[in-house]
Amino acid sequence: MQDRLRRLQRRGDQEAVIAWSVFGILGCIVALAVTTTIQAAALRRHIADPERPPLPGAGAKVRALIAAKGVFVAREPFGAHAPEIQIDGANAVVVFRNFVFVSSFARNSVRTRVELPFADLLVGLVYHHRGRATLVLRTTEGKVGVGEDVEPFESLVELLLDLVELNRTSPERYRAALAREPRVHTPWYGWGIIGLALATAFAVGWLILSK
């Protein structure tokens, strides 16, 4: 009887060690994820900082396009109404076709054509989610997301980010463009929707854990 109790106690001790080891590993993973998220957020804030000076060599690619009076075109390969972006060096404008520009909390629909002067592109950030990349641009018409299905995506990103950096070389004009950027404010019902979503997520998690 005593031997059986000792075996049960040893088994319980081993299971406790395993459980605490698993908790420790999970804790490390969570801590790493939180640290990475904080670092990424800090980097995004630094990139978007209106007082940040332009990167060295800012505007080299865009100036070459302007000098050649060329037009760079990127679009999704399929569909009559596929999203398309034209960077027009001759006229110093960027034309967006069939994109959503977010300038308010709701009712942001697809816009057939939006033409912006080069100076109206403010900040560009590339986000990665589930192995896919999205360029998010802040402009004087609102925020617009460009997915990697718009080809050639990498060349497009290089040109647009270079254009944003070029705009920083004229601080006064850049700040004036920033002042024209739409500010999206969350209305009272928006906070209600967010609160309801968080409460629902908490309730689902509680039900899963309580089973």
Disulfide bonds with the S-S distance in Angstrom:
none
